[in-house]
Amino acid sequence: MSNARISSYLLTAPRTRRPTLCTKLRRCYYDYSYGYREPRTFTLPDYTSTQLENRTVNAPLLRYVDSLRTHGHRASRIDPLDLLQREEVAALNPERYGLVDPSQTYDINGIIWTRPVGEDSGPEYWPLEKITRHLRDVYVGRIAYEYMHSPSKTERLWFSHLLESEEAEARKVDDEQRKRIHELLAKSEVFDQFLQLKFPNLKRYGLEGGESMLPALDALFSSSAQAGVEHIIIGMPHRGRLNLLTGMLEFPPSALFHKIKGGSELPEGYGAAAGDVISHLTGSPSLQYSGASKPVKVSLLPNPSHLEAVNPVALGKTRAKQFALLKTLQRAGETGCRPGDRVMCVQLHGDASFTGQGIVMEGLGLSNLPHYTVGGSVHLVVNIGYTTPASSARSSLYCSDVAKMINAPVLHVNGDYPEDVQRAVEVAFKYRNYFRKDIIVDLIVYRRWGHNELDEPAFTQPLMYEKIRSRRSVPALYEERLIDENVLTKDAAEAVRAGHKEFLAAELAAVPAHTPGSHSSVLQGQWAGLTSPANRAAVRDPETGVEKATLQTVGRASVAVPEGFEIHPRLQRHVKHRLQAMDSGQGLDWATAEALAFGSIMLEGCDVRISGQDVGRGTFSQRHAMLVDQKTEGVVVPLNLALDCTGRLELANSSLSEMAVLGFEYGVSWEKPDMLPIWEAQFGDFFNGAQVIIDTFISSGETKWLKQSGIVLLLPHGLDGAGPEHSSSRIERMLQLTNDPYTFHDGPDAANINMHVTFPTTPAQYFHLLRRQVKRNFRKPLIVAGPKGLLRLPAAASTLDELSTGHKFQPVLDDPAITDPESVSRVVLLSGKLYYDLAKERQKRGLDGKVAFVRVEELSPFPFRPLLDVMSGYAKAGDVVWLQEEPRNQGAWTHVEPRLNAVMERLERPRVVAFKGRREDAVPAPGIASLYAAQQKAVVEAAFEGL
């Protein structure tokens, strides 16, 4: 693209993509790169001069009113068991402010919001007694509001007006809605009782005591559908999951009973699928609500047993769905769609995990970041209590206090009163939909049983459970109330229960005829064009090369600098080097190969998203996929700017989080198979802060849930004197998680391994790996032990020809220096950067032709056949060794040893592969420089020992 065209683009591009020349006194180097979304901002009218004067004149009243807003929650009746220790809240006494006469009238204009904000129609006098009654009805009832901690005056005014201006009569629920609430509660109770009767030894994690969760979600789904939300993504734990699935999400009870009886929830024909437990089942129905123009699709994501781990996955899937919808609407000429308009994330939590799991804090920290926001999540904390008392489980008053780190409002509500629960949820949705920010509903309930139905909670909480066991259930209490108020008759109430019990019995009887798959969402929607990796139609080794002219176009575009845009002086060399490489076709470094992969993928209509800490420039200042104007701090992403294509590159510099960010990107990969999603660790071992995501999602998600993922983990790896922590990507851990066969295997399903683990040593290999991720007609997670020292090493450079048509990723690289394999006396098998040190030392020793270095570039799936083909040429080699710089108990050795020997057994002259390298160690590398140098020297010399 010419400078003139780029300059024109800057003037005409949509604001969400235009790199503004920022002059504000804030850092804005991220502004308007692709994927950036500004938070919504609102300003309510300020107080009028009359109102300000009245606030001064009636300052004691103002203090009293603000105290009720601020401290009313401390006196609210929000505990259904009435076990919360509540002290007298002196701040709620009007006498504390000199307000002693209940009949005294005060002008409330500008103090209490009974009129629209900004409207000033003169004085409005209320007696103190009415003021107190009105405000206590709002703030000291069965819903407790915490919003005064917000630093935003607009948000505080919004809440005050919404809560204080609505008459009590307007908050009443009509009879039809009350019958709907009763139906949800009664059916949930019948369901739990049915399971207890038919499967008494089942751990079902029922909802008894917390049934109000269902009316809460029902109100949320209804409000969102009426507001135009078309998709709801839910992340939730095990508690009440089966009640939600069968009670609201149209999951067939026969499928559940089939699973309980030992059957599979997965359709046949998907390889070695293992399935998951009943408390991790999923559903994705479309629900039609009155007053909504369209059904709302509600997707409950599969979850692992690790609490809260699914929530950032839900965020990532929500974000990706929003962007897919946004691109679709833009192509249709529709504008104005913002994150949160049509897709909403709902996160359910337990009280103990919400305050105890660090991933909650990490996820909240992503909520308002421009490349991670989803336009606000509604968080529902099902506060059931925990086996450990709150005094030992948290250091805060409420479990929800962690959300105040992002100034999120919190609504506490008594679960014994389902109508108040629905009111709280409706307020929460209004806030979320207006401000597009997170909000918390703390649903305070209890659990009738212990952690599960086989547990005895009275071991540690005897008084609490004495009280629980002596009280009527929430559905029974609500049912009695409706009968007393003539909303329901006893016969009608009993008919609801009897009808559902009869329905469940029929579903149980239908289990023998049940076949899994009728309700499955495997490879539907955006996944419809792909296949199972176990399918014979799976394309495992697609063409990944690209026409040379296209590569040159992409390469030049990747460093296109707009006219008048001043880049850092040191980046002039970066631009010059890449342009020279495009002209000569030589000397392509890793960042260049990566840019060519990204750009060529974009030209084919796929998006690329790379996320992590400092990914825009790259940890080692190698990438520079975004350029920052040194005068204005405006930003451009050259590939987005200069390539005329529908594919886009999103550079998402993340917060200093690993677990939530990796979970987020994994969620993106679930939603968009036509995107290349990448998470890059600053150093390879940083992934260990996200080990739960790797264990429970990335390595096992397909086996448990048939959920494919094309996520890429870039983990910089290599011993280079950085010490114990920044040297290793712990390849051994990744390899241990694979289901790679130990025995020789080269059948058509050889690529159907749960994760691909690679250790490429050339930019060309890396290029083909990235392109292979999107060119296959199935998806697999890819782990790349990435380079550090090789990033700019001339010996490791590639040519344009190696990236062009006809070339592919090679799982094994033979030694290019060997011209006569029969003269080789030793074959050294290895992976990674050590190859270049060895090649240099071999030349220095004059042993060219005597020792061959064969690189295993793909460790899983292990390349049995390609390695056998290479090793067959070294039939006369006296010995074969595996050499690695990592300690013996780390690195690839434990994974490759049995597989290497399986290959050796097939040679005409079988040999046992010996190990050479560092001895076993507790750390990947020493922190003492002299010790590291001595060890590294010994590793290199070991390759030539005895020659």
ChimeraX attribute file (.defattr): number of C-alpha atoms within 10 A of each C-alpha:
attribute: neighborCount
match mode: 1-to-1
recipient: residues
	/A:1	16
	/A:2	13
	/A:3	14
	/A:4	11
	/A:5	13
	/A:6	18
	/A:7	16
	/A:8	13
	/A:9	17
	/A:10	20
	/A:11	12
	/A:12	11
	/A:13	12
	/A:14	11
	/A:15	15
	/A:16	15
	/A:17	22
	/A:18	21
	/A:19	27
	/A:20	22
	/A:21	17
	/A:22	17
	/A:23	12
	/A:24	9
	/A:25	6
	/A:26	8
	/A:27	12
	/A:28	18
	/A:29	21
	/A:30	25
	/A:31	24
	/A:32	22
	/A:33	27
	/A:34	22
	/A:35	20
	/A:36	20
	/A:37	23
	/A:38	16
	/A:39	16
	/A:40	12
	/A:41	9
	/A:42	11
	/A:43	11
	/A:44	12
	/A:45	12
	/A:46	15
	/A:47	17
	/A:48	14
	/A:49	11
	/A:50	15
	/A:51	21
	/A:52	15
	/A:53	14
	/A:54	19
	/A:55	20
	/A:56	12
	/A:57	12
	/A:58	15
	/A:59	14
	/A:60	16
	/A:61	23
	/A:62	18
	/A:63	17
	/A:64	21
	/A:65	21
	/A:66	17
	/A:67	18
	/A:68	23
	/A:69	24
	/A:70	18
	/A:71	20
	/A:72	24
	/A:73	22
	/A:74	21
	/A:75	19
	/A:76	22
	/A:77	18
	/A:78	25
	/A:79	19
	/A:80	19
	/A:81	16
	/A:82	11
	/A:83	10
	/A:84	11
	/A:85	7
	/A:86	11
	/A:87	8
	/A:88	9
	/A:89	14
	/A:90	11
	/A:91	17
	/A:92	23
	/A:93	16
	/A:94	22
	/A:95	13
	/A:96	13
	/A:97	15
	/A:98	11
	/A:99	14
	/A:100	13
	/A:101	12
	/A:102	13
	/A:103	11
	/A:104	13
	/A:105	15
	/A:106	16
	/A:107	19
	/A:108	23
	/A:109	25
	/A:110	26
	/A:111	20
	/A:112	20
	/A:113	21
	/A:114	19
	/A:115	17
	/A:116	12
	/A:117	18
	/A:118	14
	/A:119	16
	/A:120	16
	/A:121	9
	/A:122	12
	/A:123	14
	/A:124	15
	/A:125	13
	/A:126	16
	/A:127	15
	/A:128	19
	/A:129	15
	/A:130	14
	/A:131	19
	/A:132	19
	/A:133	11
	/A:134	16
	/A:135	18
	/A:136	18
	/A:137	15
	/A:138	24
	/A:139	23
	/A:140	23
	/A:141	19
	/A:142	24
	/A:143	27
	/A:144	26
	/A:145	26
	/A:146	25
	/A:147	22
	/A:148	20
	/A:149	12
	/A:150	15
	/A:151	10
	/A:152	14
	/A:153	12
	/A:154	17
	/A:155	20
	/A:156	18
	/A:157	19
	/A:158	18
	/A:159	20
	/A:160	21
	/A:161	17
	/A:162	18
	/A:163	17
	/A:164	18
	/A:165	16
	/A:166	14
	/A:167	12
	/A:168	11
	/A:169	7
	/A:170	7
	/A:171	11
	/A:172	12
	/A:173	13
	/A:174	9
	/A:175	13
	/A:176	10
	/A:177	13
	/A:178	20
	/A:179	16
	/A:180	13
	/A:181	23
	/A:182	22
	/A:183	20
	/A:184	23
	/A:185	30
	/A:186	23
	/A:187	22
	/A:188	29
	/A:189	22
	/A:190	19
	/A:191	24
	/A:192	18
	/A:193	16
	/A:194	16
	/A:195	17
	/A:196	16
	/A:197	10
	/A:198	12
	/A:199	14
	/A:200	13
	/A:201	11
	/A:202	14
	/A:203	16
	/A:204	24
	/A:205	23
	/A:206	28
	/A:207	29
	/A:208	25
	/A:209	23
	/A:210	26
	/A:211	29
	/A:212	30
	/A:213	26
	/A:214	23
	/A:215	24
	/A:216	24
	/A:217	19
	/A:218	20
	/A:219	22
	/A:220	24
	/A:221	27
	/A:222	20
	/A:223	22
	/A:224	25
	/A:225	25
	/A:226	19
	/A:227	17
	/A:228	16
	/A:229	22
	/A:230	22
	/A:231	25
	/A:232	24
	/A:233	25
	/A:234	26
	/A:235	23
	/A:236	28
	/A:237	25
	/A:238	21
	/A:239	23
	/A:240	22
	/A:241	21
	/A:242	26
	/A:243	26
	/A:244	23
	/A:245	20
	/A:246	20
	/A:247	19
	/A:248	19
	/A:249	20
	/A:250	15
	/A:251	20
	/A:252	18
	/A:253	22
	/A:254	22
	/A:255	24
	/A:256	21
	/A:257	23
	/A:258	22
	/A:259	20
	/A:260	16
	/A:261	11
	/A:262	8
	/A:263	16
	/A:264	20
	/A:265	24
	/A:266	22
	/A:267	15
	/A:268	12
	/A:269	10
	/A:270	16
	/A:271	14
	/A:272	13
	/A:273	18
	/A:274	15
	/A:275	20
	/A:276	19
	/A:277	15
	/A:278	19
	/A:279	20
	/A:280	20
	/A:281	21
	/A:282	22
	/A:283	21
	/A:284	21
	/A:285	17
	/A:286	17
	/A:287	17
	/A:288	16
	/A:289	18
	/A:290	11
	/A:291	11
	/A:292	17
	/A:293	13
	/A:294	16
	/A:295	19
	/A:296	24
	/A:297	20
	/A:298	23
	/A:299	20
	/A:300	23
	/A:301	23
	/A:302	23
	/A:303	26
	/A:304	24
	/A:305	13
	/A:306	13
	/A:307	20
	/A:308	26
	/A:309	27
	/A:310	28
	/A:311	30
	/A:312	31
	/A:313	31
	/A:314	33
	/A:315	34
	/A:316	28
	/A:317	27
	/A:318	31
	/A:319	27
	/A:320	24
	/A:321	23
	/A:322	24
	/A:323	19
	/A:324	16
	/A:325	17
	/A:326	19
	/A:327	15
	/A:328	12
	/A:329	14
	/A:330	12
	/A:331	11
	/A:332	9
	/A:333	8
	/A:334	11
	/A:335	11
	/A:336	8
	/A:337	15
	/A:338	19
	/A:339	23
	/A:340	25
	/A:341	19
	/A:342	21
	/A:343	27
	/A:344	31
	/A:345	27
	/A:346	25
	/A:347	22
	/A:348	23
	/A:349	23
	/A:350	24
	/A:351	24
	/A:352	23
	/A:353	19
	/A:354	24
	/A:355	22
	/A:356	17
	/A:357	14
	/A:358	15
	/A:359	25
	/A:360	21
	/A:361	18
	/A:362	18
	/A:363	22
	/A:364	21
	/A:365	19
	/A:366	22
	/A:367	21
	/A:368	19
	/A:369	18
	/A:370	20
	/A:371	22
	/A:372	27
	/A:373	26
	/A:374	31
	/A:375	29
	/A:376	25
	/A:377	27
	/A:378	24
	/A:379	25
	/A:380	24
	/A:381	25
	/A:382	26
	/A:383	26
	/A:384	22
	/A:385	19
	/A:386	19
	/A:387	16
	/A:388	13
	/A:389	12
	/A:390	17
	/A:391	9
	/A:392	8
	/A:393	17
	/A:394	17
	/A:395	11
	/A:396	12
	/A:397	10
	/A:398	15
	/A:399	22
	/A:400	23
	/A:401	19
	/A:402	18
	/A:403	21
	/A:404	17
	/A:405	10
	/A:406	17
	/A:407	19
	/A:408	20
	/A:409	25
	/A:410	23
	/A:411	23
	/A:412	26
	/A:413	31
	/A:414	26
	/A:415	30
	/A:416	26
	/A:417	19
	/A:418	24
	/A:419	22
	/A:420	21
	/A:421	28
	/A:422	24
	/A:423	19
	/A:424	27
	/A:425	30
	/A:426	20
	/A:427	19
	/A:428	24
	/A:429	24
	/A:430	16
	/A:431	21
	/A:432	20
	/A:433	22
	/A:434	17
	/A:435	19
	/A:436	26
	/A:437	23
	/A:438	28
	/A:439	27
	/A:440	26
	/A:441	27
	/A:442	29
	/A:443	29
	/A:444	25
	/A:445	28
	/A:446	25
	/A:447	23
	/A:448	20
	/A:449	20
	/A:450	19
	/A:451	18
	/A:452	16
	/A:453	18
	/A:454	14
	/A:455	11
	/A:456	15
	/A:457	20
	/A:458	14
	/A:459	10
	/A:460	12
	/A:461	15
	/A:462	12
	/A:463	10
	/A:464	15
	/A:465	21
	/A:466	11
	/A:467	12
	/A:468	18
	/A:469	11
	/A:470	8
	/A:471	12
	/A:472	11
	/A:473	19
	/A:474	22
	/A:475	27
	/A:476	15
	/A:477	13
	/A:478	21
	/A:479	25
	/A:480	15
	/A:481	13
	/A:482	19
	/A:483	15
	/A:484	12
	/A:485	10
	/A:486	11
	/A:487	15
	/A:488	19
	/A:489	15
	/A:490	13
	/A:491	9
	/A:492	12
	/A:493	19
	/A:494	14
	/A:495	12
	/A:496	16
	/A:497	19
	/A:498	15
	/A:499	13
	/A:500	19
	/A:501	17
	/A:502	11
	/A:503	13
	/A:504	21
	/A:505	15
	/A:506	13
	/A:507	18
	/A:508	18
	/A:509	13
	/A:510	15
	/A:511	18
	/A:512	10
	/A:513	8
	/A:514	17
	/A:515	17
	/A:516	15
	/A:517	14
	/A:518	11
	/A:519	18
	/A:520	15
	/A:521	14
	/A:522	18
	/A:523	16
	/A:524	10
	/A:525	9
	/A:526	13
	/A:527	18
	/A:528	9
	/A:529	11
	/A:530	18
	/A:531	20
	/A:532	19
	/A:533	25
	/A:534	18
	/A:535	15
	/A:536	11
	/A:537	13
	/A:538	20
	/A:539	17
	/A:540	20
	/A:541	13
	/A:542	17
	/A:543	17
	/A:544	23
	/A:545	23
	/A:546	22
	/A:547	14
	/A:548	17
	/A:549	12
	/A:550	14
	/A:551	24
	/A:552	19
	/A:553	17
	/A:554	26
	/A:555	26
	/A:556	24
	/A:557	24
	/A:558	27
	/A:559	25
	/A:560	23
	/A:561	24
	/A:562	24
	/A:563	14
	/A:564	9
	/A:565	19
	/A:566	16
	/A:567	17
	/A:568	13
	/A:569	9
	/A:570	8
	/A:571	14
	/A:572	11
	/A:573	11
	/A:574	15
	/A:575	17
	/A:576	11
	/A:577	16
	/A:578	23
	/A:579	20
	/A:580	14
	/A:581	20
	/A:582	22
	/A:583	13
	/A:584	12
	/A:585	18
	/A:586	16
	/A:587	22
	/A:588	28
	/A:589	25
	/A:590	28
	/A:591	21
	/A:592	30
	/A:593	26
	/A:594	22
	/A:595	23
	/A:596	28
	/A:597	28
	/A:598	26
	/A:599	29
	/A:600	24
	/A:601	25
	/A:602	24
	/A:603	18
	/A:604	14
	/A:605	15
	/A:606	21
	/A:607	22
	/A:608	21
	/A:609	20
	/A:610	23
	/A:611	26
	/A:612	25
	/A:613	22
	/A:614	21
	/A:615	24
	/A:616	22
	/A:617	17
	/A:618	19
	/A:619	17
	/A:620	15
	/A:621	13
	/A:622	18
	/A:623	19
	/A:624	22
	/A:625	23
	/A:626	22
	/A:627	25
	/A:628	21
	/A:629	21
	/A:630	14
	/A:631	13
	/A:632	17
	/A:633	24
	/A:634	24
	/A:635	25
	/A:636	28
	/A:637	28
	/A:638	24
	/A:639	26
	/A:640	23
	/A:641	28
	/A:642	23
	/A:643	21
	/A:644	13
	/A:645	17
	/A:646	14
	/A:647	22
	/A:648	25
	/A:649	25
	/A:650	22
	/A:651	25
	/A:652	24
	/A:653	20
	/A:654	20
	/A:655	17
	/A:656	14
	/A:657	21
	/A:658	25
	/A:659	23
	/A:660	31
	/A:661	28
	/A:662	29
	/A:663	29
	/A:664	28
	/A:665	29
	/A:666	29
	/A:667	28
	/A:668	29
	/A:669	28
	/A:670	24
	/A:671	23
	/A:672	21
	/A:673	24
	/A:674	21
	/A:675	25
	/A:676	24
	/A:677	27
	/A:678	24
	/A:679	27
	/A:680	25
	/A:681	25
	/A:682	21
	/A:683	22
	/A:684	26
	/A:685	19
	/A:686	21
	/A:687	24
	/A:688	15
	/A:689	14
	/A:690	18
	/A:691	16
	/A:692	16
	/A:693	28
	/A:694	20
	/A:695	14
	/A:696	17
	/A:697	25
	/A:698	26
	/A:699	22
	/A:700	24
	/A:701	23
	/A:702	22
	/A:703	19
	/A:704	20
	/A:705	22
	/A:706	22
	/A:707	19
	/A:708	27
	/A:709	28
	/A:710	26
	/A:711	27
	/A:712	25
	/A:713	24
	/A:714	23
	/A:715	26
	/A:716	24
	/A:717	24
	/A:718	26
	/A:719	21
	/A:720	16
	/A:721	18
	/A:722	16
	/A:723	17
	/A:724	16
	/A:725	16
	/A:726	20
	/A:727	23
	/A:728	27
	/A:729	27
	/A:730	21
	/A:731	25
	/A:732	17
	/A:733	15
	/A:734	19
	/A:735	23
	/A:736	12
	/A:737	15
	/A:738	18
	/A:739	15
	/A:740	22
	/A:741	14
	/A:742	15
	/A:743	14
	/A:744	19
	/A:745	18
	/A:746	14
	/A:747	8
	/A:748	15
	/A:749	15
	/A:750	18
	/A:751	22
	/A:752	22
	/A:753	21
	/A:754	25
	/A:755	27
	/A:756	23
	/A:757	23
	/A:758	26
	/A:759	26
	/A:760	27
	/A:761	26
	/A:762	22
	/A:763	26
	/A:764	30
	/A:765	24
	/A:766	24
	/A:767	26
	/A:768	26
	/A:769	23
	/A:770	22
	/A:771	24
	/A:772	21
	/A:773	26
	/A:774	22
	/A:775	20
	/A:776	20
	/A:777	19
	/A:778	25
	/A:779	28
	/A:780	24
	/A:781	23
	/A:782	23
	/A:783	23
	/A:784	26
	/A:785	25
	/A:786	27
	/A:787	22
	/A:788	22
	/A:789	15
	/A:790	20
	/A:791	21
	/A:792	16
	/A:793	13
	/A:794	11
	/A:795	13
	/A:796	20
	/A:797	20
	/A:798	22
	/A:799	18
	/A:800	24
	/A:801	17
	/A:802	22
	/A:803	27
	/A:804	19
	/A:805	14
	/A:806	12
	/A:807	16
	/A:808	21
	/A:809	25
	/A:810	19
	/A:811	22
	/A:812	24
	/A:813	20
	/A:814	18
	/A:815	19
	/A:816	9
	/A:817	13
	/A:818	16
	/A:819	11
	/A:820	11
	/A:821	22
	/A:822	14
	/A:823	16
	/A:824	22
	/A:825	18
	/A:826	21
	/A:827	23
	/A:828	24
	/A:829	25
	/A:830	22
	/A:831	26
	/A:832	22
	/A:833	24
	/A:834	20
	/A:835	22
	/A:836	16
	/A:837	11
	/A:838	19
	/A:839	20
	/A:840	11
	/A:841	17
	/A:842	21
	/A:843	11
	/A:844	10
	/A:845	10
	/A:846	9
	/A:847	15
	/A:848	16
	/A:849	19
	/A:850	19
	/A:851	24
	/A:852	28
	/A:853	27
	/A:854	21
	/A:855	24
	/A:856	25
	/A:857	26
	/A:858	22
	/A:859	21
	/A:860	27
	/A:861	23
	/A:862	30
	/A:863	23
	/A:864	21
	/A:865	16
	/A:866	17
	/A:867	21
	/A:868	19
	/A:869	14
	/A:870	16
	/A:871	21
	/A:872	16
	/A:873	14
	/A:874	22
	/A:875	18
	/A:876	14
	/A:877	20
	/A:878	12
	/A:879	16
	/A:880	22
	/A:881	20
	/A:882	22
	/A:883	25
	/A:884	26
	/A:885	26
	/A:886	27
	/A:887	19
	/A:888	19
	/A:889	16
	/A:890	23
	/A:891	22
	/A:892	24
	/A:893	23
	/A:894	14
	/A:895	21
	/A:896	20
	/A:897	16
	/A:898	17
	/A:899	21
	/A:900	26
	/A:901	18
	/A:902	19
	/A:903	25
	/A:904	21
	/A:905	15
	/A:906	14
	/A:907	16
	/A:908	9
	/A:909	13
	/A:910	13
	/A:911	18
	/A:912	16
	/A:913	20
	/A:914	14
	/A:915	18
	/A:916	21
	/A:917	21
	/A:918	21
	/A:919	13
	/A:920	12
	/A:921	13
	/A:922	10
	/A:923	16
	/A:924	25
	/A:925	27
	/A:926	20
	/A:927	14
	/A:928	12
	/A:929	14
	/A:930	11
	/A:931	13
	/A:932	18
	/A:933	14
	/A:934	10
	/A:935	18
	/A:936	21
	/A:937	13
	/A:938	16
	/A:939	20
	/A:940	22
	/A:941	16
	/A:942	16
	/A:943	25
	/A:944	17
	/A:945	8
	/A:946	6
	/A:947	9
